[in-house]
């Protein structure tokens, strides 16, 4: 019962905080204001999953809603209510945890996130190391993107990066090249390309379209 009460209290704190940000950012265009609140909500959700029971500390690290709103208004080039000389969130409190709202942080467009695994697969057939580097970059930009939720990101990483890597490692280290026909490597390459293309197509289909921040 205590745990349930604590959870309800945390949810209430988060809802009040997000509502305050929305009020303070009322001078922003409606869509931009919704994106700001959604980014904050996602950030808080991730932080709470890593630090349960610390909602007050997490919200304190994010900073005062008025300061966050004033920073967003400055970046949008709007004149809105707020304290004189607002301090950016990064300077007002503790460092923002990974995956935070990043009100001033640009993120990769959705087509870049979706295209990277396919490019990594194609280039990897020519230069294996380059394909591996691009695959790792693809995982990073997918995990940082705002166009998918965390469940969709896990599926995307599994299909576009993990499965092809497992297939490649299984062939390279589990099978002797002398024991398989010459067409098998090409068959596996084609299979990996299909898997990656299907995963990329699925990511494109389920993405949430957002305007660049």
Buried (B, 14 or more C-beta within 10 A) or exposed (E): EEEEEEBEEBEEBBEEBBEBBBEBBEBBEEEBBBBBBBBBBBBBEBBBEEEEEBBEEBBEBBBBBBBBBBBBBBBBEEEBEBEEEBBBBBEBBEEBBEBBBBBEEEBBBBEBBBBBBBBBBBBBBEEEEEBBBBBBBBBEBBBBBBBBEEEBBBBBBEBBBBBBBEBBEEBEEEEEEEEEEEEEBEEBBEEBBEBBBEBBEBBBEBBEEBEEB
